[in-house]
Amino acid sequence: MKDLSLFLILNCETSLISSELPLVLEYYHSTLQKAVGAMGVDLSDYTLEKVTQEYKDYATNSLLHVITGAPIWCFGKGTSEVTVKRFRNAIVLMYKQGLLHNKF
């Protein structure tokens, strides 16, 4: 989930992270269940609700990771305006969603 939240923050438009997030997490959960099931592992107790809660739990840490790397990833040489916009929008969105409140 840490990788997924980091990927979404760095690479996706804010609209995907806000309004489409439930669909993204549902697809992630379904795909993970199929892939792990094909290997003979039962993850039936890893519900969509757990996936959603884990996203919320790890999103703040992922954002802090992105902020730490921002001088290179978001503002380094050759960085596009799209990346800068996504970075700024992710911070604002996570603040509005309450994911940055009372974490420390």
C-alpha positions in Angstrom: 0.0 0.0 0.0 2.9 2.3 0.6 4.0 1.8 -3.1 0.4 2.4 -4.3 -0.1 5.6 -2.4 3.3 6.9 -3.4 2.6 6.1 -7.0 -0.8 7.8 -6.9 0.6 11.0 -5.3 3.5 11.3 -7.8 1.8 10.2 -11.0 -1.9 10.8 -11.0 -4.2 13.8 -11.3 -5.9 15.0 -8.1 -9.3 14.0 -9.5 -8.2 10.4 -9.6 -7.0 10.5 -6.0 -10.2 12.2 -4.8 -13.3 11.1 -6.7 -12.0 8.0 -8.4 -10.0 6.6 -5.4 -12.6 4.1 -4.3 -12.6 2.6 -7.9 -8.8 2.5 -7.9 -8.7 0.7 -4.6 -11.4 -1.7 -5.6 -9.5 -2.6 -8.8 -6.2 -2.9 -6.8 -7.9 -5.2 -4.3 -9.5 -7.4 -7.0 -6.3 -7.7 -9.0 -4.3 -8.5 -5.9 -6.8 -11.2 -4.8 -6.6 -12.8 -8.2 -2.8 -12.7 -8.5 -2.2 -14.0 -5.0 -5.0 -16.6 -5.4 -3.3 -17.9 -8.5 -0.2 -18.6 -6.3 -2.4 -20.6 -3.9 -2.4 -18.0 -1.2 -5.7 -17.1 0.6 -6.1 -13.4 1.3 -9.8 -13.6 1.9 -9.3 -11.7 5.2 -7.6 -8.8 3.3 -10.9 -7.1 2.6 -11.5 -4.0 0.5 -12.2 -2.2 3.8 -8.7 -3.1 5.0 -7.2 -1.9 1.7 -9.0 1.4 2.0 -7.9 1.9 5.7 -4.3 1.0 4.8 -4.4 3.6 2.0 -5.5 6.2 4.5 -2.9 5.1 7.0 0.0 5.1 4.6 -0.9 8.1 2.4 0.5 10.6 4.9 3.8 8.8 5.1 3.9 8.5 1.3 3.3 12.3 1.0 6.1 13.0 3.5 8.4 10.7 1.4 7.4 12.7 -1.7 8.1 16.0 0.1 11.5 14.7 1.1 12.3 13.9 -2.5 10.6 16.9 -3.9 13.7 18.9 -4.6 14.7 16.2 -7.1 11.4 14.6 -8.1 9.2 17.6 -8.3 11.4 20.6 -8.7 14.7 19.2 -10.1 16.1 19.8 -13.5 13.8 18.8 -16.3 10.7 18.5 -14.0 7.5 19.2 -15.8 4.8 21.7 -14.7 2.4 18.7 -14.6 4.5 17.1 -11.9 4.7 20.3 -9.9 1.0 20.7 -10.2 0.3 17.2 -9.1 2.6 17.6 -6.1 0.9 20.8 -4.9 -2.6 19.4 -5.6 -1.9 16.2 -3.6 -0.8 18.2 -0.6 -3.9 20.4 -0.7 -6.2 17.4 -1.3 -4.8 15.4 1.6 -5.1 18.4 3.9 -8.8 18.8 2.9 -9.4 15.1 3.4 -8.0 15.4 6.9 -5.1 13.0 6.2 -2.6 15.6 7.5 -4.4 16.4 10.7 -3.2 15.1 14.1 -0.6 12.8 12.7 2.3 14.0 14.8 
